[in-house]
């Protein structure tokens, strides 16, 4: 059941793994986009799954029109695949496309780190430190959604600290397409989550020291590690689908093979 509290609608889909998704006030369109992205990026709407339009409309108390407008935006971001006259489906993770995205975004994050070391104020770096300690507290409590929100805020703060508007605009145009992969990397490999928090300690240390080359190197390696986990997951899923297809074809082949007819014995 929807619950309204001080202008916010808290939505809980039956199939979600996250406890709540909020449709925040301000712009309905913006709030709806944010909520849908969260459902997709957190895996509550699984890759390849049909988008449950009727249920989403009921849960968010909206009509089909704003939902479909939001789905068009998500399709442009690569999160949704629109199906002619058949609704929409959550986009699957494509290994070749993701590899290319990670390569470009890794370059942008590394350069943002270099620039941020030279351009961020001491006060802005102190804010990143505060975000890091809050994020670490959520890590200790194993609160992945809250941890991830602060994790993204830290990366965004470093990006903004570059003070390069072209770099920031280019990054924002691409980064949304790998948020789901970044979130999944921590959920798929609990050991990777611990490694990620260790890397964030190094990121903070390099930023505080304004060591541009070291920060760029750590940021690049940090993203590459997430890429490797996702690629491994995609390839494992592909192998699983291929094995299932092969097994199904073998069963069908056996079912279609007529039983052998015994020849009459010679007299």
N, C-alpha and C positions, 0 to 999 in steps of 0.2 A: 504494500500500500504506500502511496506517495505521502510524504510528510512535508508540510510547509512550515518554515521557521524563519522569520525575519527576512522575507523576500527571497530565500533560497529554496530550491526544490531538491530534495535528496532522493535519488532514484536508485532502486536496487533491482536489477534484472534477476530473474530466477536462476539463470545459468551462469551468472558472474562469479568469479573467484574473489574479486575485490569486494569489500563489504558495502561501500557506497560510492556513488558517482554523483557529483553535484552539478546542477545546472545553475550557474551563478547569474546574478543580476547584471544589469547593464544592457548590452545588446543581446536580444534573444538569439540572433544568428551567431554572434561570437560565443555566447555561452553554450549553445548547442554544439558548435564545432569543437569546442574544448572538451565537452563531455564525451562526444563520439570518439575523438582522438584518444581519450583516456581509455575507453572501452577497448579500442583496437590495440593500442600500444601495450596495455596490460594483459592482453591475451584473452579478455572476456568475450570478445568477438574473434573467433579463431580464424587463422588464415584459410581461405577457401570456403568459409561458411557463408550461407546466405544471410543478408542483413534482414533481421526480423522487423520490418517496417511497422507492421500493425502494433506489435508489442512496444516498440520504441515510442510510437505516437501516444500510446496509452500511458506509458510510464512518465513521459515528459510533458504530458497534457498539451500536445500540439497537434496540428493537422498534418496531412501528408505534404502539403506545399513547402513549409519551411524545412521539413526533414529532407525532401528531395533536393532542395536548393543546397543544403549543407552537404549532401552526398556528392553533388557535382563538384564542390570545392575539394572534398576529400579525394575524389577521382583525379582531379588535377594534381594533387599532392602525391598520387601513387598509392594511396591507402585503400581505395575502393575501386572495384571494377564494375562499371555500369553495364547491365545486360539488357539489350533492346527488348522492350515489352516483357521483361522477366525480372525486374527489380535490380538488385545490386548484390555483389558478392565481395567479401573482404579479400583484398589482393594477397596472393601468396608471396612468400619470400623467394625471389629469384637470385640464384647464386652469382651469375655473371653481372647482373645489374648492381647487386649489392656490393660486389667487389669494387666496381668502378666508383660507386658512391663513397665507399669507405676511403678509397685512395684520394679522392678530391677533398673530402671533408677533413681527412687527416692533414693534408697540406694546409688547409685554411686554419685549422685549430693550432697547428704548430706555428704558423706565421702570426696568428693572433697572440699567442703566448710571448713570442719575441717582442712584439710591439707593446704588449701590456706591461712587460718588465720596464720599459722605458717611459711609458706614458701614464700608468695608473698612479693615483695619489696614494699617500700612506694611509689615508682614511679609507679609501676604496679597498686596499689590500687587507686592512683590518676587518672590513665587512666580510671579505672572503674567508678570513680566519674564523669569524663567528659562524658563518654558514657551515664550514667544515666541522666544527665541534658539535653543532646541532645534528648534522648528518651522521656523525660518528655515534651519537647517542641512539639514533634510530637503528643503526647497524647492530649495536649491542643488543637491542630489543628485537632484532630480526623483523623490523617493520619496513618491508621492501617498498611499498608505494610512497611512504613518507620520506624514506631514504632517497629514493630516486628523484623525487621532486626537488630536494635540496641539491642533489648531485647535478641535476640539469641547471639549477640556479647558479652553481659555482662555475660551470662551463660557460654559461651565458655572461656572467660577470667578467670573466677573463676576456671573452669575445668583445664585450662592450668596452673593456679597458684598452683594447687596441686602438680605439678612437678612429677607426678606418671605416667610413660609411659604406664604401663599395664592398669591402670584405664582409662586413656584417650583413648586408643585404644579400650577397651571394650565398653566405652560410645559411641564412634563414630560409632561403628558397630551396635548399637541399636537405638540411638537417632533419626536418620533420619526417623524411622518408626512412631514416634509420633509427628513430626513437624506439620503435617497437623492438628492433634487433638489440639495441643497447639494453633495454629493460629485460628482454628474454635471456641475455647472456648471464645475468646474475641469478635468475630463477632456474636456468638449466643446470648451472654448475655452482653449487654452494661454495666450493673451494675457490672458485673464480671470484666470488663476492669478497672473500677475505683478501685475495690478491688485489682486487680493485681498490679497496680501502687503503691498503699499503701504498699503492701507486698514488692515491690522492694525498697521502702524507708527503710523498716526494714532490708532488705538484705544488703543494702549499709551501714547502721548504724552499723550492727553487724560486717561487714567486716572491716570497719575503726577502730573499737574498738578491732579487732582481738579476738572476742568472739566466739570461735570455736563451742561450744555446741549450742549456740543460733542461729548461722548462719545455722548449720546443721538442726536444728529444723524448722526454717523458710523456708529453701529451700524444705524440705520434705513436709511441709504443703502447700506451694505454688503449688507444682506439684500435690498434692492430690486434691486440689480445682479444678484444670483444669480437672483432671480425672473425678471428680464427674459430672461436667457439660457435658462432652462428653458422659458419661454413660447414663445420663438422656436423652440426645438427641437421642442416639442410641435406647433406650427403647421406646421413644415416636414414633420414625419412625417405629419400629417394631410393635407397637400397631396399628399405622395407616395402615400399610400394611395388618395386620391381619383383621382389620375392613373392608378394601376394598375387601379383598378376600371373607370374609363372606357375604358381601353385594352382590358381583358378583355371588356367589354360590346360594344365595337366589333368585336372579333375574332369573338365569338359571333354577332353580327348578320350579319356577312359570311358566316360559315359556314352560317347558316340560310337565307340568301337563295338561292332556286333560280336556276340559270343561265337567262338569257333564251333563249327558243325562237324561232328565226328563222321568219318567216312565209313560206309558199311563194310563189314568184314568180308574178305574174299572167301567164296565157297570152294 
